[in-house]
């Protein structure tokens, strides 16, 4: 669905301002390549926080504690 919306937005931009649409089409791979390191940093930090959570809750989990689902506590 995201891809379809992006395609529709690009087609609308193509109709309204075709030079800008073509420029966006040409520059998109470069923007994607520039964003790769930031995505890798985000994945690394997410994994690091999950690991820290697992290590810090290990003693409690060994004693029988089980985390409650998040949707069950919101009521």
N, CA, C and O atoms as a GROMACS GRO file, in nm:
protein
  300
    1UNK      N    1   0.083  -0.120   0.000
    1UNK     CA    2   0.000   0.000   0.000
    1UNK      C    3   0.087   0.126   0.000
    1UNK      O    4   0.054   0.225  -0.065
    2UNK      N    5   0.200   0.121   0.074
    2UNK     CA    6   0.290   0.235   0.077
    2UNK      C    7   0.348   0.263  -0.062
    2UNK      O    8   0.362   0.378  -0.103
    3UNK      N    9   0.380   0.156  -0.132
    3UNK     CA   10   0.438   0.170  -0.266
    3UNK      C   11   0.336   0.231  -0.362
    3UNK      O   12   0.371   0.314  -0.445
    4UNK      N   13   0.211   0.190  -0.349
    4UNK     CA   14   0.106   0.243  -0.435
    4UNK      C   15   0.085   0.392  -0.410
    4UNK      O   16   0.070   0.469  -0.505
    5UNK      N   17   0.085   0.433  -0.285
    5UNK     CA   18   0.069   0.575  -0.251
    5UNK      C   19   0.188   0.655  -0.303
    5UNK      O   20   0.171   0.766  -0.354
    6UNK      N   21   0.308   0.599  -0.290
    6UNK     CA   22   0.427   0.668  -0.341
    6UNK      C   23   0.420   0.681  -0.493
    6UNK      O   24   0.458   0.785  -0.549
    7UNK      N   25   0.373   0.578  -0.560
    7UNK     CA   26   0.360   0.584  -0.705
    7UNK      C   27   0.256   0.689  -0.747
    7UNK      O   28   0.278   0.764  -0.842
    8UNK      N   29   0.145   0.694  -0.676
    8UNK     CA   30   0.044   0.796  -0.706
    8UNK      C   31   0.097   0.937  -0.682
    8UNK      O   32   0.070   1.028  -0.760
    9UNK      N   33   0.172   0.953  -0.574
    9UNK     CA   34   0.230   1.085  -0.545
    9UNK      C   35   0.329   1.125  -0.653
    9UNK      O   36   0.334   1.241  -0.694
   10UNK      N   37   0.408   1.028  -0.700
   10UNK     CA   38   0.505   1.059  -0.805
   10UNK      C   39   0.434   1.093  -0.936
   10UNK      O   40   0.475   1.184  -1.008
   11UNK      N   41   0.327   1.020  -0.967
   11UNK     CA   42   0.250   1.051  -1.089
   11UNK      C   43   0.187   1.190  -1.081
   11UNK      O   44   0.183   1.262  -1.180
   12UNK      N   45   0.138   1.227  -0.963
   12UNK     CA   46   0.083   1.360  -0.945
   12UNK      C   47   0.191   1.466  -0.962
   12UNK      O   48   0.169   1.570  -1.023
   13UNK      N   49   0.309   1.439  -0.906
   13UNK     CA   50   0.421   1.531  -0.924
   13UNK      C   51   0.463   1.539  -1.069
   13UNK      O   52   0.501   1.645  -1.118
   14UNK      N   53   0.457   1.426  -1.140
   14UNK     CA   54   0.492   1.425  -1.282
   14UNK      C   55   0.397   1.513  -1.362
   14UNK      O   56   0.440   1.582  -1.455
   15UNK      N   57   0.269   1.512  -1.327
   15UNK     CA   58   0.172   1.594  -1.398
   15UNK      C   59   0.190   1.742  -1.363
   15UNK      O   60   0.180   1.828  -1.450
   16UNK      N   61   0.217   1.770  -1.236
   16UNK     CA   62   0.227   1.910  -1.193
   16UNK      C   63   0.361   1.974  -1.229
   16UNK      O   64   0.366   2.089  -1.272
   17UNK      N   65   0.470   1.899  -1.210
   17UNK     CA   66   0.602   1.956  -1.235
   17UNK      C   67   0.696   1.844  -1.279
   17UNK      O   68   0.764   1.783  -1.196
   18UNK      N   69   0.699   1.817  -1.409
   18UNK     CA   70   0.772   1.700  -1.457
   18UNK      C   71   0.923   1.709  -1.438
   18UNK      O   72   0.985   1.604  -1.419
   19UNK      N   73   0.986   1.827  -1.442
   19UNK     CA   74   1.132   1.828  -1.416
   19UNK      C   75   1.166   1.785  -1.273
   19UNK      O   76   1.264   1.714  -1.250
   20UNK      N   77   1.084   1.828  -1.178
   20UNK     CA   78   1.107   1.789  -1.039
   20UNK      C   79   1.083   1.640  -1.019
   20UNK      O   80   1.154   1.575  -0.942
   21UNK      N   81   0.984   1.586  -1.086
   21UNK     CA   82   0.956   1.442  -1.076
   21UNK      C   83   1.070   1.360  -1.133
   21UNK      O   84   1.109   1.259  -1.075
   22UNK      N   85   1.124   1.402  -1.246
   22UNK     CA   86   1.237   1.330  -1.304
   22UNK      C   87   1.363   1.344  -1.219
   22UNK      O   88   1.441   1.250  -1.208
   23UNK      N   89   1.382   1.461  -1.159
   23UNK     CA   90   1.495   1.480  -1.069
   23UNK      C   91   1.483   1.389  -0.947
   23UNK      O   92   1.581   1.330  -0.903
   24UNK      N   93   1.362   1.378  -0.894
   24UNK     CA   94   1.340   1.290  -0.779
   24UNK      C   95   1.365   1.144  -0.819
   24UNK      O   96   1.421   1.068  -0.740
   25UNK      N   97   1.326   1.107  -0.938
   25UNK     CA   98   1.347   0.970  -0.985
   25UNK      C   99   1.496   0.939  -1.000
   25UNK      O  100   1.538   0.827  -0.971
   26UNK      N  101   1.574   1.036  -1.044
   26UNK     CA  102   1.718   1.015  -1.062
   26UNK      C  103   1.791   1.017  -0.927
   26UNK      O  104   1.885   0.940  -0.906
   27UNK      N  105   1.749   1.106  -0.836
   27UNK     CA  106   1.820   1.120  -0.709
   27UNK      C  107   1.780   1.017  -0.604
   27UNK      O  108   1.852   1.000  -0.505
   28UNK      N  109   1.669   0.947  -0.622
   28UNK     CA  110   1.622   0.853  -0.521
   28UNK      C  111   1.724   0.745  -0.485
   28UNK      O  112   1.740   0.717  -0.366
   29UNK      N  113   1.795   0.684  -0.581
   29UNK     CA  114   1.896   0.583  -0.542
   29UNK      C  115   2.008   0.640  -0.456
   29UNK      O  116   2.059   0.572  -0.367
   30UNK      N  117   2.047   0.765  -0.482
   30UNK     CA  118   2.152   0.827  -0.401
   30UNK      C  119   2.103   0.856  -0.259
   30UNK      O  120   2.178   0.839  -0.163
   31UNK      N  121   1.979   0.899  -0.246
   31UNK     CA  122   1.922   0.922  -0.113
   31UNK      C  123   1.914   0.789  -0.037
   31UNK      O  124   1.942   0.784   0.083
   32UNK      N  125   1.876   0.683  -0.106
   32UNK     CA  126   1.868   0.551  -0.044
   32UNK      C  127   2.006   0.506   0.004
   32UNK      O  128   2.020   0.453   0.114
   33UNK      N  129   2.109   0.526  -0.080
   33UNK     CA  130   2.244   0.488  -0.040
   33UNK      C  131   2.295   0.570   0.078
   33UNK      O  132   2.364   0.517   0.164
   34UNK      N  133   2.261   0.698   0.083
   34UNK     CA  134   2.302   0.781   0.196
   34UNK      C  135   2.231   0.743   0.325
   34UNK      O  136   2.286   0.762   0.433
   35UNK      N  137   2.109   0.688   0.316
   35UNK     CA  138   2.035   0.653   0.436
   35UNK      C  139   2.072   0.516   0.491
   35UNK      O  140   2.037   0.484   0.604
   36UNK      N  141   2.143   0.434   0.413
   36UNK     CA  142   2.179   0.300   0.459
   36UNK      C  143   2.258   0.298   0.590
   36UNK      O  144   2.223   0.219   0.678
   37UNK      N  145   2.362   0.381   0.607
   37UNK     CA  146   2.434   0.376   0.735
   37UNK      C  147   2.344   0.407   0.855
   37UNK      O  148   2.359   0.346   0.961
   38UNK      N  149   2.252   0.501   0.839
   38UNK     CA  150   2.163   0.536   0.950
   38UNK      C  151   2.068   0.421   0.982
   38UNK      O  152   2.036   0.398   1.099
   39UNK      N  153   2.024   0.348   0.880
   39UNK     CA  154   1.938   0.233   0.904
   39UNK      C  155   2.016   0.124   0.976
   39UNK      O  156   1.962   0.058   1.066
   40UNK      N  157   2.142   0.103   0.937
   40UNK     CA  158   2.225   0.003   1.004
   40UNK      C  159   2.250   0.040   1.150
   40UNK      O  160   2.251  -0.046   1.237
   41UNK      N  161   2.272   0.168   1.175
   41UNK     CA  162   2.290   0.213   1.314
   41UNK      C  163   2.162   0.189   1.393
   41UNK      O  164   2.168   0.147   1.508
   42UNK      N  165   2.047   0.216   1.333
   42UNK     CA  166   1.920   0.192   1.402
   42UNK      C  167   1.898   0.045   1.433
   42UNK      O  168   1.852   0.011   1.542
   43UNK      N  169   1.930  -0.042   1.339
   43UNK     CA  170   1.917  -0.186   1.362
   43UNK      C  171   2.011  -0.231   1.474
   43UNK      O  172   1.974  -0.311   1.560
   44UNK      N  173   2.134  -0.177   1.472
   44UNK     CA  174   2.232  -0.213   1.575
   44UNK      C  175   2.186  -0.170   1.713
   44UNK      O  176   2.195  -0.248   1.808
   45UNK      N  177   2.137  -0.048   1.726
   45UNK     CA  178   2.091  -0.001   1.856
   45UNK      C  179   1.967  -0.077   1.903
   45UNK      O  180   1.953  -0.104   2.022
   46UNK      N  181   1.880  -0.112   1.812
   46UNK     CA  182   1.762  -0.191   1.848
   46UNK      C  183   1.804  -0.327   1.903
   46UNK      O  184   1.750  -0.373   2.003
   47UNK      N  185   1.899  -0.390   1.836
   47UNK     CA  186   1.948  -0.519   1.884
   47UNK      C  187   2.021  -0.504   2.017
   47UNK      O  188   2.008  -0.591   2.104
   48UNK      N  189   2.096  -0.397   2.034
   48UNK     CA  190   2.167  -0.374   2.159
   48UNK      C  191   2.069  -0.356   2.275
   48UNK      O  192   2.091  -0.412   2.382
   49UNK      N  193   1.963  -0.279   2.256
   49UNK     CA  194   1.865  -0.259   2.361
   49UNK      C  195   1.789  -0.387   2.393
   49UNK      O  196   1.757  -0.412   2.509
   50UNK      N  197   1.759  -0.467   2.292
   50UNK     CA  198   1.693  -0.596   2.316
   50UNK      C  199   1.785  -0.688   2.396
   50UNK      O  200   1.740  -0.759   2.485
   51UNK      N  201   1.914  -0.687   2.363
   51UNK     CA  202   2.010  -0.769   2.437
   51UNK      C  203   2.022  -0.722   2.582
   51UNK      O  204   2.023  -0.805   2.673
   52UNK      N  205   2.031  -0.590   2.603
   52UNK     CA  206   2.039  -0.538   2.740
   52UNK      C  207   1.914  -0.572   2.820
   52UNK      O  208   1.923  -0.607   2.938
   53UNK      N  209   1.798  -0.563   2.757
   53UNK     CA  210   1.673  -0.599   2.824
   53UNK      C  211   1.676  -0.746   2.865
   53UNK      O  212   1.634  -0.782   2.975
   54UNK      N  213   1.724  -0.832   2.775
   54UNK     CA  214   1.729  -0.974   2.805
   54UNK      C  215   1.826  -1.003   2.918
   54UNK      O  216   1.798  -1.086   3.005
   55UNK      N  217   1.940  -0.936   2.919
   55UNK     CA  218   2.039  -0.959   3.024
   55UNK      C  219   1.990  -0.907   3.158
   55UNK      O  220   2.006  -0.974   3.261
   56UNK      N  221   1.929  -0.789   3.159
   56UNK     CA  222   1.884  -0.730   3.285
   56UNK      C  223   1.763  -0.802   3.345
   56UNK      O  224   1.746  -0.803   3.466
   57UNK      N  225   1.680  -0.863   3.262
   57UNK     CA  226   1.565  -0.935   3.316
   57UNK      C  227   1.590  -1.084   3.332
   57UNK      O  228   1.499  -1.158   3.371
   58UNK      N  229   1.712  -1.130   3.302
   58UNK     CA  230   1.743  -1.272   3.313
   58UNK      C  231   1.721  -1.326   3.455
   58UNK      O  232   1.660  -1.432   3.468
   59UNK      N  233   1.769  -1.259   3.561
   59UNK     CA  234   1.744  -1.316   3.695
   59UNK      C  235   1.596  -1.330   3.728
   59UNK      O  236   1.554  -1.429   3.788
   60UNK      N  237   1.518  -1.230   3.690
   60UNK     CA  238   1.374  -1.237   3.718
   60UNK      C  239   1.309  -1.349   3.637
   60UNK      O  240   1.222  -1.419   3.688
   61UNK      N  241   1.350  -1.365   3.513
   61UNK     CA  242   1.293  -1.472   3.430
   61UNK      C  243   1.333  -1.610   3.481
   61UNK      O  244   1.256  -1.705   3.470
   62UNK      N  245   1.452  -1.621   3.537
   62UNK     CA  246   1.494  -1.749   3.594
   62UNK      C  247   1.412  -1.784   3.718
   62UNK      O  248   1.394  -1.902   3.750
   63UNK      N  249   1.362  -1.682   3.789
   63UNK     CA  250   1.279  -1.704   3.907
   63UNK      C  251   1.132  -1.721   3.874
   63UNK      O  252   1.050  -1.739   3.964
   64UNK      N  253   1.095  -1.715   3.746
   64UNK     CA  254   0.958  -1.744   3.706
   64UNK      C  255   0.876  -1.627   3.658
   64UNK      O  256   0.759  -1.644   3.626
   65UNK      N  257   0.933  -1.508   3.653
   65UNK     CA  258   0.857  -1.391   3.607
   65UNK      C  259   0.838  -1.398   3.457
   65UNK      O  260   0.931  -1.431   3.384
   66UNK      N  261   0.717  -1.368   3.412
   66UNK     CA  262   0.688  -1.362   3.269
   66UNK      C  263   0.632  -1.224   3.238
   66UNK      O  264   0.542  -1.177   3.306
   67UNK      N  265   0.684  -1.159   3.135
   67UNK     CA  266   0.630  -1.027   3.101
   67UNK      C  267   0.487  -1.038   3.050
   67UNK      O  268   0.453  -1.131   2.977
   68UNK      N  269   0.403  -0.943   3.090
   68UNK     CA  270   0.264  -0.943   3.044
   68UNK      C  271   0.258  -0.879   2.907
   68UNK      O  272   0.338  -0.789   2.877
   69UNK      N  273   0.165  -0.922   2.823
   69UNK     CA  274   0.151  -0.857   2.692
   69UNK      C  275   0.113  -0.710   2.710
   69UNK      O  276   0.039  -0.676   2.802
   70UNK      N  277   0.162  -0.625   2.623
   70UNK     CA  278   0.138  -0.481   2.636
   70UNK      C  279  -0.009  -0.445   2.622
   70UNK      O  280  -0.057  -0.353   2.689
   71UNK      N  281  -0.082  -0.515   2.536
   71UNK     CA  282  -0.222  -0.481   2.515
   71UNK      C  283  -0.308  -0.522   2.633
   71UNK      O  284  -0.418  -0.468   2.650
   72UNK      N  285  -0.262  -0.615   2.716
   72UNK     CA  286  -0.341  -0.659   2.831
   72UNK      C  287  -0.332  -0.559   2.947
   72UNK      O  288  -0.421  -0.556   3.032
   73UNK      N  289  -0.226  -0.478   2.953
   73UNK     CA  290  -0.209  -0.386   3.064
   73UNK      C  291  -0.278  -0.253   3.041
   73UNK      O  292  -0.287  -0.173   3.134
   74UNK      N  293  -0.327  -0.226   2.923
   74UNK     CA  294  -0.386  -0.096   2.892
   74UNK      C  295  -0.537  -0.098   2.918
   74UNK      O  296  -0.614  -0.057   2.830
   75UNK      N  297  -0.580  -0.141   3.030
   75UNK     CA  298  -0.724  -0.142   3.052
   75UNK      C  299  -0.754  -0.132   3.191
   75UNK      O  300  -0.871  -0.131   3.229
   0.00000   0.00000   0.00000
